[in-house]
Each structure stands twice: as C-alpha cells, then as structure tokens.
C-alpha cells in the first residue's frame, strides 16, 4: 500500500495546483467586454480614486486575502524556501475557500530579510482585504506581524501564532469544564516559547490563568536570565514563572494541571504526565510527532489529551479558527485583528461542544462541523460591532 506521502505527490501532479481563479463577470460579447474592461471600468477606477473605501464594493478586496510566506519555517519541513513552500500556501488558500468561503492568493517571497518582507507586504496591501502570514521563522515573524499591524489599515494575522492559540484556548475552556477546574486556579506548563508558545501564553493570561511556566530548549524562562533573551522572550519572563524559580521540566510538571507543547518530539515522558495533578490536561502538539504520544499520555493517567494529529481525538487544528476569523473580519471590514476578537473566536468555538456532548475524547469540534466558521465569524463580528 502506498504511503500518504506517495499518494500526496501523485495527487499534486494530477491537480497541477490546488487553486485557480474564475470569472464572476461574464465576457461573452462586446457589451459585456465594455462593462468589465474599457471603457466601463473607468467609472469604477474614478470612483475609487475619490473614495478608496469603495474598493471593497467595486473590486475583490471585500473577500480576498493574501497568504504570504518566505518558506523559512514550514511545519515539519523547516527552511525549504519559497518554491518548496508554495504547495503549503496553496493548501492554506484552499482551506480558506473551503471552510470560510474566503478567496486567498498564495504569495511566496524570495527573501528572508525582515525589512524587505515588511516593505513588500505594505506595497501589496492595497490589493487585498487582509494579510495572513504563514510559516515565517521566529522571532522574525513576531516583528513582521507587529510592524504590519501598526502600519497597515487591513487585518494582519500570523496564523502559526494566533490560530494555534485560539484553538488551544477553546479546547482548554471545555477541558477545564469537564474536570471542574477554573482557569484562575490552575498551573500550566508550556513547552516551546517561540511564536506559537508566546501567543498561547498571552491568550491563557487573558483567559484568567495566573500560574504559567514556559520552557524552551535551554530550560525554564525566568527573569534573571533576561540579558540572554531577545525582546519577546524577555517579555515572557515578566509574564510567567512569577516566583522566578529555576525548575526542570520534570519538577514543573509535578505542579501542573495542564501541559501544552509546541516544541519538539518526545520531550515529555510517561512519568512526567503521571506526576501531574489529578485530572491532568495534556495538549502535546509538535508535528508530526508530539512531545508525548496520545496513547502514552492516556496510559499515564491524563484525563484529556489533544494533539495536532487527525488520527486521534481532540485535534487542535488551526483550520478551526482562521477561516471564520477572516470571514468575520472581512464581513465587518475590520482594520485589525484584536485580542478581543481572538478570545471571541475561542469562546465561540468552545460553545459548539454542548455540556451533553462534552467528554474526554470530545472537547473541540471537528474541522468538518459546518457550524465552525459560521460561529467564529459571527462572534468576531459581534465584538467588532460593539
């Protein structure tokens, strides 16, 4: 039997690209041609010249975003460059269309220079209603996103950071409900303090979590080591490990109600999970191999386990967030994606699992639940219009 990789390559050869453009305006005779192009198009151009906001009414801007990458941090593959990243960006664009009916154009840049990327995206921005940054390495991705949010008047969203955080938060809301614990009372260990880990930690703090330990390949994050950190890790040092304790991962896990992993395979042992507090929640999400396998975590006594994989329960999948988030932002003509919008998306997503349905193997809805994007979009629009 052929592997998924062999079948995937064959499918891509057959597709010859996963997306395409299609006409909304008919062009079958001179009258239609004169309306869609010259001379009729001039009226639309002049109207937009007088009022740039009319681009949302007269062009594709109302429903089209750019999916932009430099190919420097493609999930599971690393720094593979722009050409090799294109199948992933096409795939992301296909997901936007399939799940949120958002038109998305993949753009892979032949540069990994932060300033150059920022300038390119700023110059592309007039053509789009939003920008989704994808698979750009940390910490550059954080600076790129921050600068673009500040300098553009359309939504800019780095999904690897915030999409992950939204879905993790939604899953945790329901998992805590299941084990009858409150966010403000729990201790969380986060393995991985790059872009995704940083966003997760900040969102958990917004949820009400007070006690968080962050770990990376060099150990625990703490204030006395700030001199060796970049500015983003220095910020985390002020937000986590409130007593500034130099703990090992094993020592921290003994205090933890929740483990969240966005780091590397097999950094968590069965013994670590067994040492956690009663009714432990474990979200090991490194891909394709998690920090600890689903089966081992369950054998160790974890009450709820969620991974990034589709072959186990509770898949923490970004596709649950980004299509609906952009759908809502475009519909409301938002100029930014705010923390309030992200939390609204998480709470809305969590609400799709009813109290009657909630179980150890069902704390997050399926990516194929047709209510997902609709609900996320509705909740995002609700907070925009407040």
Secondary structure, 3 states (H helix, E strand, C coil): CCCHHHHHHHHHHHHCCCCCCCCCCCCCCHHHHHHHCCCCHHHHHHHHHHCHHHHHHHCHHHHEEEEEECCCCECCCECCHHHHHHHHHHHHHHHHHHHHCCEEEEEECCCCCHHHHHHHHHHHHHHCCEEEECCCCCCHHHHHHHHHHHHCCCEEEEHHHHHHHHHHHHHHHHHHHHHCCCHHHCEEEEECCCHHHHHHHHHHHHHCCCEEEEEECCEECCHHHHHHCCHHHHHHHHHCCCCCCCCCHHHHHCCCCEEEECCCCCCCCHHHHHCCCCCCEEEECCCCCCCCCHHHHHHCCCCEECECCCCCCCECCHHHCHHHHHHHHHHCCCCCCCHHHHHHHHHHHHHCCCCCCCECCECCCCCCCCHHHHHHHHHHHHHHCC
